[in-house]
Amino acid sequence: MKPLKKLTSVFKKDSSSISNRRHVRYDCYAIGTIFFLNRSIYLEGLVCEISKSGLKFRPAKTYLLERKYSQVLCEFGDFRISGRIVATRPDGYGIALLDALEEESLSKFLEKYTIA
């Protein structure tokens, strides 16, 4: 009788799938707020990753509430963009942007908020 495979190996994510993303993610440090349009509340925090189609926002609060599918307005200085929360993870909210960023807008954002 053959030994069974470990269950952990069955459920591991394929690391190659991470590189198959639609747009490249960039590390950044932008302090700002997200405003929940359906609840009229806002959270202050930090954007720690951004791409043409989304961003990761880490609230300054010590806990995260499940906010999946909430529509938000993200504000970072003079930069404003609308999105929808698609994931709530321990390290922050994954926000899909309603309109993809233009290359020029993304470059300006990264120039202003990237720490080398």
Residue, then its C-alpha position, 0 to 999 in steps of 0.5 A: m500500500k502506498p503512503l498518502k500524500k501530505l494534505t499540505s502539498v495538495f493545498k499549496k498555491d502554485s508560486s508561478s500563478i503569482s507572476n501571471r497577474r494582469h499588471v505589475r505591482y509596485d511597492c509604495y508608501a502613500i498615507g491617505t484615506i478611503f471613504f466608504l460611499n455606502r456607509s459615509i465613513y472613512l478610514e485613514g491608512l497606507v497604500c503599500e502596493i499599487s498597479k494599474s488595476g488595483l491597490k492594497f490599503r492597510p488601515a491604521k486601525t489594529y483590526l480589519l472588518e470584512r468589507k468585501y464588495s464595498q465601493v470606496l473613494c481613495e484619496f492620497g493628497d491630490f490623487r483620487i480614484s474610485g474602487r471596490i474592495v475585492a479582498t479582506r486580508p490580515d495585511g489590508y484591503g485589496i481594492a480593484l480600481l473601477d477605471a484602470l490607471e493610465e501609465e502616466s498617472l501611475s508613474k506620477f504616483l510612484e514618483k511621489y510615493t515610492i521610497a528608494 
